[in-house]
């Protein structure tokens, strides 16, 4: 997978939200993703990550070796800034 494919898949699942994807090593198998969505309201961090991992369940440990995940609601994102 590449960054664009990861971003497209995230946008498909979070169409009205902010998503970013980065290739951490330039190797196409270590990625970082940021998803800002109110769909995460009242959802634990573990369940947020499970949701992201489920989007890539067929690629995790095959094409994707590692994925760093950051998830926020819009309020959490504003408070972080």
N, C-alpha and C positions, 0 to 999 in steps of 0.2 A: 504494500500500500504506500501511497504517498500522501503528503499533507493535504492536497486538494481533495483526494478521495475521502479522507477522514473528515475534512470540513464539510463536504457535500453530505455525507451520511449524518453528521450531527445536525446540519441545517434541515435535513429531511425530518428528523425527529424533534427538532426545536425550531420550527419555521419562523416564528416571530421573535426569536430571542437572539442574544449575542453569543456567537461561538468563535473560537480561535483555535488553531492547531499549529503546532510547531514540530519540526524534525530536530530532535535534540543533538544528534550526532552527525546528521547528514548521511546516515546509513540506511534510512528507510525502514528502520525497525524499532527505534526508540522515539516516542512521541510525548508531547505535552499538550493537553487540551484544557481550555477554559470555557465553561458554559455558564452563562448568566441567564437565569430563567425563574420566573415565579412558580413554575411547576415544582420547584424544590421547597416551596413553603411547607413548613412542618414535616419535612422529610429528614431523617437522620443522615449524617455524612456517609455512613456505610451504605445505606440504601440509595443515596444519590450516586455513589460510585458503582454500585451494582447495576443501576440503570444504564450508566454509560458503558460499562463492560458488556452488558447484554446486547448493545448495539453492534459490538465487534466480537461477539462470542465465537464466530467461525475463524476469525483471524488471530485472536489472542493465542499466544504460544506457537503460532504457525508463522504468519507474516509479521505480526507485531510481537516483539520480545518484551517490551516494557512500555507502559503508558502512565504518565503522571497526570492526575486528574485534579482540577480545581473547579468546584461548583459553588455558585452563589445565587441567592435571590437578588433582585435589583436593590432591595434595601441593604442587604449585607454588602453588596458591591459599593454602594454609596457610602456606607459607614466605614468601609475599609479605606476609602480615599480620604 
